[in-house]
Amino acid sequence: MNTVCKHPKVRVVAREEDVEFVECLDCGEVFDSNEFRDMQIEDLQDEEETA
């Protein structure tokens, strides 16, 4: 079974105007830094719901 990477370590790889792109150092996925913040918020909400 595949586990989902939580992207614990990221680095900035590009900036365009008001958008910043980051790369996960573990799985190599590249995404918008705003998307990364949204993922962190969702993870916190999931943890709160299970508690």
N, C-alpha and C positions, 0 to 999 in steps of 0.2 A: 504494500500500500504506500502511495506517495504521501509525504508530509508536506504541508504548505510552509514555505519560507516566510518568516515574520520580518525579514529584512532588518536584522539587528544592527548591521553595519552598512552605512551608505556613504558615498562620496559624490560631490558635485562634478558632473562631466560636461555640462554646457549651460550657458545662459543666453536667452534671447529676449530682449526687451524686458518684459515683466514676468517671464517664465523661467524657472530653473529646473534642470533635469538632473536626476540623481541615479546612480547605479548601485545596486546591492552588491557588496563585496563577496557575499556567500553564493548567491545563485546567478548573478550577472544580469538580472532584469533591470531595464532602464525605464524610468517613469518620471512624470511631473512631480515635483516636490509637494505640490498641493495634494496630489493623489496620495502621497506617502503620509501626510498629516491626517488625511481622511481615514486611512487604514489604521493608524494609531488610535484615533477616536473610536472607531468601530470596535477595535480590540478591547479598549477600556469599557465600553458599553457591554460587550459580551461577558467580560469578567464580572461586572457589577450584577448582571442578570443571573449568573450562575451562583453568586454568593448568597 
